[in-house]
Amino acid sequence: MRIARLAPPASGTHPKDTTADMPRLLEYLSHHPLLAALAIAAALAVLVYEWRHRMHSLAALGPQEVVRLMNQGAAVIDVRSAEEYLQGHIRGARHIPVADIGSAAESLKRYKDKPVVVCCERGARAAAALRSLQDQGFRQVVNLRGGMQAWRAEHLPVARD
């Protein structure tokens, strides 16, 4: 029984030889600049979205993890409006509206090296406050993922004082 040997592929057609495809790609891009621009914009949008999502998720903890941090002495800052705060807040939370977070850094300076949990109703305002505190030198700031809605959904205690 003889084993047939295949002849080596002709020059320019080898599967690993991508130099023959490059002129075709450049020609395609020159004939379809709008499609190329849209493809690049879509790729950039996906990269930016993923980057932002990862940055926010790294600095966010669920309600159970926040309870664990609170038991270890973490400070809780509620950045909602005064009306929202009075309707119910995490026991022991300090109320500092998100608009005042920049000027409140002096009163919070003792927490610069301690864990700080920032919360709002859904988590969006707290994310902005978190960035502001990080810019002011706070090292261990986290966001309550899902905000007070997630806190209430887990049936955790809410103070109304």
HELIX and SHEET records of a PDB file:
HELIX    1   1 ASP A   21  HIS A   31  1                                  11    
HELIX    2   2 PRO A   33  LEU A   58  1                                  26    
HELIX    3   3 PRO A   63  ASN A   71  1                                   9    
HELIX    4   4 ALA A   82  GLN A   87  1                                   6    
HELIX    5   5 VAL A   98  ASP A  100  5                                   3    
HELIX    6   6 SER A  103  ALA A  105  5                                   3    
HELIX    7   7 LYS A  109  TYR A  111  5                                   3    
HELIX    8   8 ALA A  124  ASP A  135  1                                  12    
HELIX    9   9 GLY A  147  ALA A  153  1                                   7    
SHEET    1   A 5 ALA A  60  LEU A  61  0                                        
SHEET    2   A 5 VAL A 141  LEU A 144  1                                        
SHEET    3   A 5 VAL A 116  CYS A 119  1                                        
SHEET    4   A 5 ALA A  75  ASP A  78  1                                        
SHEET    5   A 5 ARG A  94  HIS A  95  1                                        
END                                                                             
